[in-house]
Structures are given as structure tokens and as C-alpha cells.
Amino acid sequence: MASTGFWFLPTDSDIIDARGLKCPLPVLKMEKRLASMEPGARLIVLATDAMARIDIPLHCRQNGHACSVTDADQVLRFTIIKA
């Protein structure tokens, strides 16, 4: 929860914005977040580095996570379900 003075708003803990980051940072950020998540949890990673298209699905396959990717406006959107 993030405090804004009088109100508490939930934070988007299931989204990693890695746009503009180069390899291997998107994968490292994803790996760190997944380590703290429960099995079955969903994580979305946004990336612009072309290597992420290879690295993120590879990491997911090696660790048993489900991964799908879409590409819109030069932004890769990975949806990952933790194994």
C-alpha cells in the first residue's frame, strides 16, 4: 500500500516497467520479483529491448513458468504465470 497522506492506494506489484532497460536488466528484475511471488501469481513485464523477446521466454521455459508475449507500439508485453 502506498500512502498519499489520508488515503491508501494499492500499488501495482504485478507489473514491471522495464522499458528502456537493456539486457540483462529486464530478466533480472523479473527473476527477483518472481522469487517473492506465490505459485500461480501473474506478472506482467513491459520491455523495449529486442533481446527480451528471447531472454524472458527462455528464462520462463527453464523455470517452468508460463509465458506469453504481445507486441504493440514497439513495447513487448510479457504475461508470466509463476510455476
Buried (B, 14 or more C-beta within 10 A) or exposed (E): EEEEEEEEEEEEEBEBBBBEBEBBBBBBBBEEBBEEBEEEBEBBBBBBBEEBBEBBBEBBEEEEBEBEBEEEEEEBBBBBBBE
